[in-house]
Amino acid sequence: MRAELLAVFFAAGRPLSLKELSALGPEDRVLREVQALEKELDSGALGVRLERVAGGWRLVVHHQALPAVEAVLKPSPPRLSKAALEVLALIAYHQPVTRAELEAMRGRSVEGVLEGLLERGLVEVVGEKPVLGRPKLYGTTRRFLEVFGLESLEDLPPLEEGPTLLLR
């Protein structure tokens, strides 16, 4: 079953949950096989490893193979402006949050930045605030977890109080 799992992870190109993988067999057996495959790939001998992210696993390049990948593919990481990172951090730590709340925390408009984050699939509308005007509430997406290598929002580093952080 490990060969099939490896093929599925390779073909998926995205994190897969245990529920999705259960199409290969009973969840307890699949979980044991995924954990065994994860352990087997940890050595780096095959240049890839399984990463736990966004409530599932995905196949990624092992850190030992990164120099070879960079030498051949010359990847460039997705660029986010300082403003986009700032707004994204505010959303991640304070979600669900309205645009007006973001602007109050940031002290300036977030309209263009918010549109860019929505287009990139890093944030989404998660509801409406039950107040007059029913403003949209924004939160992070599963793609946000994937891009930043987080299994869940609990994996965000704790906020430290200080003059450079924007806190409510």
N, C-alpha and C positions, 0 to 999 in steps of 0.2 A: 504494500500500500504506500510505502514511502516514495517510490518512484512516481506513482500517480499523484501524490500530494505535491511533490516538487514540480511536476508538469503543470498542475493546476495553478500553483502559485506563480510560476513563470508566465503562463498564458494570461492570467488575470491582470497582472500589472497594477493591482490595487490591493488594499487589505481585504482579507476574507475572514468572515466570522465563523465560529464553530457551527452555528446554525447552517450557514451556507455549505460548509464542508461536510455536514452530516449526510449529504447526498451520496457520499462514498461509503457510508456505513453507520453503525450506532455511534452516537456522540462520544461515549466513554472510550471506545476503541480509537476513534479518530483523534480525540484529544491526546491519548497516549502516543499515537504515531506522530502527531505534530510535535509533541514535546521531545520525542526521540530524534526526529529530524532536526529540530532546533538545536539539540545538543550535538548532533553529528556535524552540523554545519558550523558550529561555533569555532572549530579549530582553524577555519580559514583555508583549508586545503582545496576547497572547490571555488574559492573566491566570492562566495555569496553566503548570506546568513538570513535567518528569519528574524524579523523585527516585529515586536508587539506594538501595534499602533491602532488608534481609532477603534478599539474594541475587537480587534482581530489580529491577523498576522499578514505580513507581506515580505516578499523576497527583495533583499537589498544587497548592494555590493558590500562585501566584508571590508573593514578598514584597511586590512593588509593589501588589498587589491586596488585601493583607490589611486595610488600613483600611476598604475598602468592604465586605468580607465581615464584619468585626467590627461595622460600623455597622448592617448589616441583620440579621445572624443572632445577634449578641451571644453568641458561643460561650463556654462555660466549660470550661476544660481539666479532664481527669479529676484528681480530688484524691487524693493519697496522703499518709497521715500521715507524720510524721517517722520513726516506728517502721517503717512499711512501706517507706519509701525506704531506711532503714538495712539492713533485712533483704534487700531486693532487691539492694542494692549488694553485700552479702556474698555472696549467691548468684551474682551476675554475675561477680564476681572470683575466687571460690573453687570454682565448680562443677566436678564434681558434689560436693554436700555434704549431710551428714545433718542432721536437726533438732538432734541433740545437739551436733554441731560448730558449728552456728549459735548455739545457746544458749551454748556455751562462749566463742565469739568475742564475742558481744554482752553476755554477763554476765547475761542474764535470759531468761525464757520467750519463745518465738517462735510458740507454738501458734496463737493467734488471728490474729496477723499473717500467718502462713504460709497459713492457711486463706483469708484474704482475697485474698492474691496468687494462690492457686490458682483461686479463683472468678473473678477478673478475667482469668485466662488469661495472666498474666505469668510464672508459673513452672509447672513440671510435674514429675511423678515421672519420672526418667530411668533408673531401675534400682534395684538393691538392692546394698548394700555386702556383700561376701563375708566377713562376720564373724558371730559368734554373734548370733542374733536377726534377722539380715538386715534392718537398718534401711533405709528408703527413702532414695534419693539424689535430690536436687532440683537442677534446672537451669532456666535461662531458656528461654523459648519464642520462636517466630518473632514472635508478637505483641509481646513485649518489644522486639525489634529494631524493629518497625514503630512502636510508640508513642514510642520514644526516637530514631527516625530514624537507626538504625545499619544499615549494610550487613551487618556481621558483628561478632562479639565482638572482633575485632582493632581495631575502631574505638572501643572504650572508651578513655577517656583513661588514661594511665599512673597507677598509684598512687604517691602521694608519701608518704614516711614523715613522720609527724608525730603529735602528741599527740591530734589529733581523729579520726584514722582508726583503724578497727578492723582490725588485721592479725593473721594467725596468728602 
